[in-house]
Amino acid sequence: MSKVELNETLRVISERHAVKKYETGFQMPEEDLQTILKAASEAPSAWNLQHWRFLVIESEADKQKLLPVAYNQIQTAESSLTIAVLGDLEANRNTVIFDQAVEAGLLKSEIRDAMVGQINGAYQSPQAARDSAIMNASLAAQNIMLAAKSLGYDTCPMVGFSPEKLIQEFNIPDRFLPVMLITVGKAKEPARPSGRLPLSETVVRGGF
């Protein structure tokens, strides 16, 4: 048996597919939800600014609020919960994480000050802030899906929703940008098979 066949991480990646039909009424144990969210928070991020917030939508009342926001896609109502992944447009305010590193002796204060200056300079550009919010929150989103699959759950990432209505219905502050919705639950039906382009069409080595 090859290393690939023995590798649990690669197996989870290979088996993760978008599921649209869920077992209704299944309540996810809180421990599992916390494990998934912890995995999301451990995603990499530029400058370690952790450009994300996770809005967990799980009550029946909130699911009904979400349903029209997501253009009545039924998985938002049938899954155990939906996680709205939000990108932080003001992630430069998270540089407090560097203070902890300085206090722990892991970072010199002058390096901290230089990094904070670089970050605040970059965040003078609203476009840079927006791009960074989306890119880094997307890394956390992938962790959500892989962690859920490793615990026996299935997911569906969704960009088919109204960001404006999500902000309005769930009182999301201006600081945060809706990036995607991820439904999580127990699959009622397997995911629809999906093909992948061969690497020969997607990989370029050494330049175009």
N, C-alpha and C positions, 0 to 999 in steps of 0.2 A: 504494500500500500504506500502511495507517495505521500510526501509532506502535505501536499495540497489536500488530499483526501482526509488526512488526519487533522487538518487545521479547522478548528471550530469557528474562528472569525470569518474565514473565507466561505464556510458553509452557510453561515447566517446571511452574509452578503448575497450569496447566490440564491438563497431561498426567499429573500425579501421581494415581494411584489405588491402592487397596489390592490387592495381588497375593497370592493364596493358593497358587499352584502355581509351584515354582521348579525350575530345572535342578539336579539333584542332583550333587554332586561338584565344582561350580565353586568354585575357591578365589580369593577376592578378593585382588588384589595389595595388599601392605602399604601402598604409597603411596596407593592409593585409600582405604583404611580411615582412614589418618591424615588425609587431606584432609577426609573426612566428619566425623571427630571434631573437627578444628580448626574447621570451620564450626559445629558444635554449640556449641563453647566461645565462639564469637563472638556468641551470642544475647544480647539485652538482658536485664538483670535488675535488680530493685529494689536501689537503693544499690550496684549493681555487685558484689553479694555472690556471684554465680555459684552459685546454689543447686542444683548438680547434680553427680552422679558418673555415669560411664558404665561399666557392667559388660559387657564384650564376651564373648559365649559362642560359641565357634567350634570347639573340638575335638569330635570325634565322641562322646567320652565325656561331655563336658559337655552336648552336645545331647540325649543320652539321659537325662541327669539332668533337663534342662529339660522334656522332653516331657510327663511326667505332671504337672509343675507347671502347665503350660499346657493341662491337660485334654486331652492327646493331640492337639492341633491340629498336623497334620503339617507345616505350614510351618516350625515351629521346628526340625524335623529335616532338612528338604530345602533350606532356604535356606543361603546361604554362612555366615551368622552371625546372631545375634540380639543386639541391644543392649538391655540392661535400663537404662532411664532411672530414676535414683534422685534423689529430692529430699532436700536437706540440711536436716534439722530444726534444726541448730545453725549455720546460715549466718552468724550473728553472729560466729562465730569467724574468719570470712574477712576481717575488717576490716584485716588486714595489708596488703591491697591499697591502703589509704589511706596507709600508711607509705611505700610506693613512690612514690605521687604527691607526698607531702611532700618526699621526698628529691630528686625530679626538679624541684622548684620549681613544680609544677602545683597545689598545694593548700597553704593556710596551715595550720599546726599547730593553731591554735585552731579552725578550721573542722573539721578532722579530729576533734578531741576532741568537738566538739558533735555531729557525726554519729554517732560511736561511742556517745555517750550516748543518742541517740535510738534507735539500733538495739537496744542492750541493753535499753532500756526496752520496746520493742515485743516483744522476745523473752521477756519475762516471761509472755506469754500463749502457752500451748502450741497453742491453736487458731490464733492468728496465725502461729506458726512453721510449722504444718502447711499452712495455706492458702498461705503464701508459697512453701513448698517445692514444692507441686504446681503452682501457677501458673507459677513461673519455670522449673522443669524442663520444663514443657510447651512453653515457648518454644524451648528447646534441642531438644526432640524434633522440632518442625516443621523446624528447620534441618537435622536429620539426614535427614529424608525428602526435602527439596528438594535438598540437596547430593547425595544418592545418585542422585536422578533426573537431575540435571544431568550426572552421570558415566555414565549409561546403565544404572543399576541400578533395581530396583523394591523397594518396601517394603510392610509391612503393620503398622500400629499395632495393638497388642493390649492390651486391659484384661481379657480373659477368662483370668485365671490366678490362682493362689493366692499372694498376697503373703507369707503366713506360710511356705508351703513354699519359696518362692524365697529368703527370708531364711535358712531352715534349710539348704537344699541348698548355698547358695553363701556361707555364713558372712558375711552382710551385717551390719555393725555396727548397733547401735541408732540411731546418728546418722542413718541413711539410710532413707528411705521409698520403697518401690517405687511408681513412678508408672505406667509402662507398659513393655511390651516392643515392640521394633520389629525385625521380620525384614528382612533385606537380602540381595538376591541377584539373579540373572538370571532373568527371568520365563520359565517354560515355557509358560504360557498367559496371554493378556491378562487384565487385570482385568475383572471383571464390570461392565458399564455401570451407573452409578448416577446418578440424577437429582438435581437441586438445586431447592429451593424458589425461586420467583422473588423478586427483590429487593423487589417490592411487598409480600411477606408477611414479610420479615425485616428491613427497614429502616424505622426510625421517625425522622422528621426534626423536631426541635424539641420533642419530648416526646409522650407518649401522650395 
